Amino acid sequence: PSGPYHVGHAREILTAEAVVRGLLEVGREVEHLHFVDAHDALRKRYPYLPESYEAEAGKPLVEIPAPDGKSKSYAHQYFADYSRSAKLLGINMQVVWTNELYDQGKFADLIKTSILKRDEIAKILKKVSGRSVEKDWLPIQILDETNKSLRTAKYIGFDPQTGIVNYLAADGQEHQADIRRGQVKLDWRIDWPARWVLYGVQVEGFGREHATKGGSYDTGKAIAKEIFGVEAPLPVPYEIIALKGDTKKMSSSLGNLVTLW
C-alpha cells in the first residue's frame, strides 16, 4: 500500500480468485489470502505527496500519517480503495496485515533462523541469482526507535536466547530491538518464503518480473527448502498491464496509472 492501487494490481487478486474458483468447482477446500505489506518502508516521497513526506521516507507505511488526514495510517488510506474494489468484484479474500504478524511475534522463529543462517542464505542468493551480497548485508531490517526508520540502524549483534538485536541507532547510541515485537523485520527476499511457512501457502500468483531465472521466486524457493524446510508454492506468474502505447508497467510512483476506484 505504498500509493494508489491501479488496475494492474487487480491482476494479483483476480489471478488468485481464478485459482480459488477452479479449486472450489472440483470440490477442494481453499482459502484466498491477501497480504498487505504495511510494515514495508516508504521508498521515497512520491510526486503526489506533500514536501513534508520527505521526512517519512524509510518509515513503515503503517507508521506514516495518512495524506487525507482522516485514515488510520498511510497504508490504511491506500488499501481502503483496493479492499472496496475487491468486494465489488465479488472477491472474498482473507486480508492479512504483515505489521500485525510482526507485532504479534509470528515471524520471531523465522527471523531467528534467518539471522543464524545468514551465511547460508547469502550463499543461496549467490548461487541462484548470481549476485553476491555486501559483506555487511543482513537478512533483516531493524526499526530504529529514535526515528522510526528501517534504514538507519546499524547491526551490532544478536542474542538468540533472548531474541534481542543490538544496534547503533541514528542518535549514535546503542539500542535494542526485540524480534517478537515488530522491531525487526525480514528482508523481502526472505519475508516472502517466510509467509509460505506461516500459512502453508500452496499456490501463489505474482508478476513476471519475479518469475525470471534467478529472480525472487527462484531464491524464495531455495530459501524455503534449504533454510526453512518447506516446499515452495506452485507458481502462477502473470503478465503486467500497461497503458496502450506505453512499454512500462503501471506504477503508483510514476503516476502512469488508471485507478481501480
C-alpha positions as CSV (number, residue, x, y, z in Angstrom):
1,P,0.0,0.0,0.0
2,S,2.7,2.5,-1.0
3,G,0.4,4.6,-3.0
4,P,-2.8,4.5,-5.1
5,Y,-3.7,1.0,-6.3
6,H,-4.4,0.7,-10.1
7,V,-6.0,-1.9,-12.5
8,G,-2.6,-3.6,-12.7
9,H,-2.9,-4.5,-9.1
10,A,-6.2,-6.2,-9.8
11,R,-4.3,-8.8,-11.7
12,E,-3.0,-10.2,-8.4
13,I,-6.3,-10.8,-6.8
14,L,-8.1,-11.8,-10.0
15,T,-5.4,-14.4,-10.7
16,A,-5.7,-15.8,-7.2
17,E,-9.5,-15.8,-7.4
18,A,-9.5,-17.7,-10.6
19,V,-7.5,-20.5,-8.9
20,V,-9.8,-20.4,-5.9
21,R,-12.9,-20.8,-8.0
22,G,-11.4,-23.5,-10.1
23,L,-10.5,-25.5,-7.0
24,L,-13.9,-25.0,-5.5
25,E,-15.5,-26.4,-8.6
26,V,-13.6,-29.7,-8.2
27,G,-14.6,-29.9,-4.5
28,R,-11.4,-28.7,-2.9
29,E,-11.2,-26.6,0.3
30,V,-9.4,-23.4,-0.5
31,E,-8.6,-20.1,1.1
32,H,-7.7,-16.8,-0.7
33,L,-5.0,-15.0,1.4
34,H,-4.0,-11.4,0.6
35,F,-1.0,-9.9,2.4
36,V,-0.8,-6.1,2.9
37,D,2.8,-5.1,3.2
38,A,2.2,-2.3,5.6
39,H,5.4,-2.9,7.5
40,D,7.5,-2.1,4.4
41,A,9.2,1.2,4.3
42,L,8.1,4.2,2.1
43,R,10.8,4.2,-0.5
44,K,10.7,7.9,-1.2
45,R,8.4,10.9,-1.4
46,Y,6.3,10.4,-4.5
47,P,5.3,13.5,-6.6
48,Y,1.7,13.4,-5.4
49,L,2.8,13.7,-1.7
50,P,3.4,17.0,0.2
51,E,7.1,18.0,0.7
52,S,6.6,17.2,4.4
53,Y,6.7,13.5,3.4
54,E,10.4,13.7,2.6
55,A,10.9,13.1,6.4
56,E,8.6,10.0,6.2
57,A,10.8,8.1,3.7
58,G,12.2,4.9,5.3
59,K,9.5,4.6,7.8
60,P,7.0,1.6,7.8
61,L,3.9,2.6,5.8
62,V,1.7,1.8,8.8
63,E,3.6,4.3,10.9
64,I,3.2,7.2,8.5
65,P,0.3,9.7,8.8
66,A,-2.4,9.4,6.1
67,P,-2.2,12.1,3.4
68,D,-6.0,12.5,3.7
69,G,-5.7,13.4,7.4
70,K,-8.5,11.0,8.3
71,S,-7.4,7.4,7.8
72,K,-5.7,5.4,10.5
73,S,-2.3,5.5,8.6
74,Y,-0.8,5.9,5.1
75,A,-1.2,2.2,4.5
76,H,-4.8,2.1,5.6
77,Q,-5.8,5.0,3.3
78,Y,-4.5,3.5,0.1
79,F,-5.6,-0.1,0.9
80,A,-9.2,1.0,1.6
81,D,-10.0,1.6,-2.1
82,Y,-8.4,-1.7,-3.1
83,S,-10.4,-3.5,-0.5
84,R,-13.6,-1.9,-1.7
85,S,-12.8,-2.8,-5.3
86,A,-12.2,-6.4,-4.3
87,K,-15.6,-6.6,-2.7
88,L,-17.3,-5.0,-5.8
89,L,-15.6,-7.7,-7.9
90,G,-17.1,-10.4,-5.6
91,I,-13.7,-11.5,-4.3
92,N,-13.8,-12.9,-0.8
93,M,-10.2,-12.8,0.5
94,Q,-8.7,-13.0,4.0
95,V,-6.7,-9.9,4.4
96,V,-3.5,-10.3,6.4
97,W,-1.7,-7.2,7.6
98,T,2.0,-8.1,7.9
99,N,2.7,-5.5,10.5
100,E,0.3,-7.3,12.8
101,L,2.1,-10.6,12.3
102,Y,5.4,-9.0,13.2
103,D,3.9,-7.2,16.2
104,Q,2.5,-10.5,17.4
105,G,5.8,-12.3,17.1
106,K,4.6,-14.7,14.4
107,F,7.8,-14.2,12.5
108,A,10.1,-14.4,15.5
109,D,11.4,-18.0,15.0
110,L,11.9,-17.4,11.3
111,I,13.8,-14.2,12.0
112,K,16.0,-16.1,14.5
113,T,16.7,-18.8,11.9
114,S,17.5,-16.3,9.2
115,I,20.0,-14.3,11.4
116,L,21.7,-17.5,12.5
117,K,21.8,-18.8,8.9
118,R,22.8,-15.5,7.4
119,D,25.8,-17.0,5.6
120,E,23.8,-19.9,4.2
121,I,21.2,-17.5,2.8
122,A,23.9,-15.3,1.3
123,K,25.3,-18.4,-0.5
124,I,21.8,-19.3,-1.8
125,L,21.4,-15.8,-3.2
126,K,24.8,-16.0,-4.9
127,K,24.1,-19.5,-6.3
128,V,20.6,-18.8,-7.5
129,S,20.7,-15.2,-8.6
130,G,24.4,-14.9,-9.4
131,R,24.8,-11.8,-7.3
132,S,26.9,-11.5,-4.2
133,V,25.6,-9.6,-1.2
134,E,27.6,-6.9,0.6
135,K,29.8,-8.0,3.5
136,D,27.5,-6.2,5.9
137,W,24.3,-7.5,4.3
138,L,21.7,-8.9,6.7
139,P,18.5,-10.9,6.1
140,I,16.7,-8.4,8.4
141,Q,15.8,-4.7,8.7
142,I,15.8,-3.1,12.2
143,L,13.3,-0.5,13.2
144,D,15.4,2.4,14.7
145,E,13.4,3.5,17.7
146,T,15.0,7.0,17.6
147,N,13.4,8.0,14.2
148,K,11.1,5.1,13.3
149,S,13.2,4.4,10.2
150,L,14.1,0.9,8.8
151,R,17.2,2.3,7.1
152,T,19.4,3.9,9.8
153,A,20.1,1.2,12.4
154,K,23.5,-0.5,12.2
155,Y,23.5,-4.1,13.4
156,I,25.9,-4.9,16.3
157,G,24.9,-8.4,17.4
158,F,22.1,-10.8,18.2
159,D,21.3,-12.9,21.3
160,P,19.3,-16.0,20.1
161,Q,18.3,-16.8,23.7
162,T,16.5,-13.6,24.3
163,G,15.6,-12.6,20.8
164,I,17.3,-9.2,21.2
165,V,19.2,-7.5,18.4
166,N,21.7,-4.8,19.5
167,Y,22.2,-1.9,17.1
168,L,23.7,1.5,16.7
169,A,20.8,4.0,16.2
170,A,20.7,7.3,14.4
171,D,21.4,9.1,17.7
172,G,24.8,7.4,17.9
173,Q,23.9,5.3,20.9
174,E,23.4,1.5,21.2
175,H,19.8,0.4,21.4
176,Q,18.0,-2.9,21.4
177,A,15.3,-4.4,19.2
178,D,13.1,-7.4,20.1
179,I,12.3,-9.8,17.2
180,R,9.0,-10.7,18.9
181,R,7.6,-7.1,19.0
182,G,7.7,-5.9,15.4
183,Q,11.0,-4.1,15.9
184,V,12.8,-6.4,13.4
185,K,11.5,-7.4,10.0
186,L,12.8,-9.8,7.4
187,D,14.4,-8.6,4.2
188,W,11.8,-9.0,1.4
189,R,13.5,-11.9,-0.3
190,I,13.3,-13.9,3.0
191,D,10.0,-12.4,4.1
192,W,8.2,-14.0,1.1
193,P,9.2,-17.6,1.8
194,A,8.6,-17.0,5.5
195,R,4.9,-16.4,4.7
196,W,4.7,-19.7,2.8
197,V,5.9,-21.3,6.1
198,L,3.5,-19.5,8.3
199,Y,0.4,-20.1,6.2
200,G,1.3,-23.3,4.3
201,V,0.8,-21.5,1.0
202,Q,0.4,-24.0,-1.8
203,V,-0.3,-21.7,-4.8
204,E,0.8,-18.2,-5.5
205,G,0.4,-15.8,-8.3
206,F,3.0,-13.0,-9.0
207,G,4.2,-10.6,-11.7
208,R,6.5,-11.9,-14.4
209,E,9.4,-9.8,-13.0
210,H,9.6,-12.2,-10.1
211,A,9.5,-15.2,-12.3
212,T,12.7,-14.6,-14.3
213,K,15.5,-17.1,-13.9
214,G,17.4,-16.4,-10.7
215,G,14.6,-14.0,-9.6
216,S,12.9,-13.6,-6.3
217,Y,10.7,-16.7,-6.8
218,D,13.7,-18.9,-7.5
219,T,15.6,-17.5,-4.5
220,G,12.5,-17.8,-2.3
221,K,12.0,-21.4,-3.4
222,A,15.6,-22.3,-2.5
223,I,15.4,-20.4,0.9
224,A,12.1,-22.1,1.7
225,K,13.5,-25.6,1.2
226,E,17.1,-25.2,2.4
227,I,16.6,-22.8,5.3
228,F,13.0,-23.3,6.4
229,G,12.5,-26.9,5.3
230,V,9.3,-26.4,3.3
231,E,8.3,-26.7,-0.4
232,A,7.6,-23.5,-2.3
233,P,4.0,-23.0,-3.6
234,L,3.0,-23.7,-7.2
235,P,3.9,-20.6,-9.1
236,V,1.4,-18.8,-11.3
237,P,3.2,-15.9,-13.0
238,Y,1.2,-13.3,-14.9
239,E,1.9,-10.5,-17.4
240,I,1.9,-6.8,-16.5
241,I,-0.8,-4.4,-17.5
242,A,0.3,-1.2,-19.3
243,L,-1.4,1.7,-20.9
244,K,-1.8,1.5,-24.6
245,G,1.5,2.6,-26.3
246,D,3.4,2.5,-23.0
247,T,6.1,-0.1,-22.6
248,K,6.4,0.5,-18.8
249,K,4.1,-1.2,-16.4
250,M,1.6,0.9,-14.4
251,S,3.3,2.4,-11.4
252,S,2.0,4.4,-8.4
253,S,5.3,6.1,-8.2
254,L,5.4,7.1,-11.8
255,G,1.7,8.1,-11.9
256,N,1.1,6.3,-15.3
257,L,-2.0,4.5,-14.0
258,V,-5.7,4.0,-14.1
259,T,-7.0,3.6,-10.6
260,L,-9.4,0.8,-9.6
261,W,-11.8,3.0,-7.7
